Amino acid sequence: MSINRGRVRWQCRRALLELDLVFMRFLERHFDRLTDDQLADLDDLLRCDDYDLWAFVNGSKACEVDRWKEMVGLLRQR
């Protein structure tokens, strides 16, 4: 099963401004180079609530899902 990149890109648009800014930077730097497995992990991660996602990115909450940790690391890059 292949993941629709356009749908995932659209889901990166978030209601929380801080997250939206993080995802804009992420999309510019990393999105086009993601493997299918990474894209699947990102697709899964995007199902999280914005406040949980923001907590993962800003480090106030540990990401407990091993397969999401790589994506969270990429999102944290400045």
C-alpha positions as CSV (number, residue, x, y, z in Angstrom):
1,M,0.0,0.0,0.0
2,S,1.4,3.4,-0.9
3,I,0.7,6.5,1.0
4,N,-0.6,9.5,-0.8
5,R,2.1,12.2,-0.4
6,G,-0.2,15.0,-1.2
7,R,-2.6,14.0,1.5
8,V,0.2,13.7,4.1
9,R,1.5,17.1,3.0
10,W,-1.9,18.6,3.5
11,Q,-2.2,17.0,6.9
12,C,1.0,18.8,7.9
13,R,-1.1,22.0,8.0
14,R,-1.9,22.4,11.7
15,A,-4.2,24.7,13.6
16,L,-1.5,25.5,16.2
17,L,0.7,28.3,14.7
18,E,3.9,27.0,16.3
19,L,3.3,23.6,14.8
20,D,2.4,25.0,11.5
21,L,5.7,26.9,11.4
22,V,7.6,23.7,12.4
23,F,5.9,21.7,9.7
24,M,6.5,24.4,7.0
25,R,10.3,24.1,7.7
26,F,10.1,20.3,7.8
27,L,8.3,20.2,4.5
28,E,10.9,22.4,2.8
29,R,13.9,20.5,4.2
30,H,12.9,16.8,4.5
31,F,9.5,15.9,2.9
32,D,10.6,15.2,-0.6
33,R,13.4,12.8,0.6
34,L,11.2,10.7,2.9
35,T,11.2,7.0,2.2
36,D,7.9,5.1,2.1
37,D,8.4,3.8,5.6
38,Q,9.2,7.3,6.9
39,L,6.1,8.6,5.2
40,A,4.0,5.9,6.8
41,D,5.4,6.9,10.2
42,L,4.7,10.5,9.6
43,D,1.2,9.7,8.4
44,D,0.6,7.9,11.7
45,L,2.2,10.6,13.8
46,L,-0.1,13.2,12.2
47,R,-3.1,11.5,13.7
48,C,-2.0,12.9,17.1
49,D,-3.7,15.9,18.7
50,D,-1.9,19.2,18.0
51,Y,-1.0,19.7,21.6
52,D,0.5,16.2,21.9
53,L,2.5,16.8,18.7
54,W,3.7,20.2,20.0
55,A,4.7,18.6,23.3
56,F,6.8,15.9,21.4
57,V,8.5,18.6,19.2
58,N,9.3,21.0,22.1
59,G,10.4,18.2,24.3
60,S,7.9,18.7,27.2
61,K,6.6,15.2,26.6
62,A,8.6,12.2,25.6
63,C,7.5,10.4,22.4
64,E,6.9,6.8,23.5
65,V,6.3,5.3,20.0
66,D,9.7,4.2,18.7
67,R,8.7,4.5,15.0
68,W,7.8,8.1,15.5
69,K,11.0,9.2,17.2
70,E,12.9,9.7,13.9
71,M,10.1,12.0,12.6
72,V,10.0,13.9,15.9
73,G,13.8,14.4,15.6
74,L,13.5,15.8,12.1
75,L,10.7,18.1,13.3
76,R,12.9,19.4,16.1
77,Q,15.8,20.4,13.8
78,R,16.3,24.1,13.6
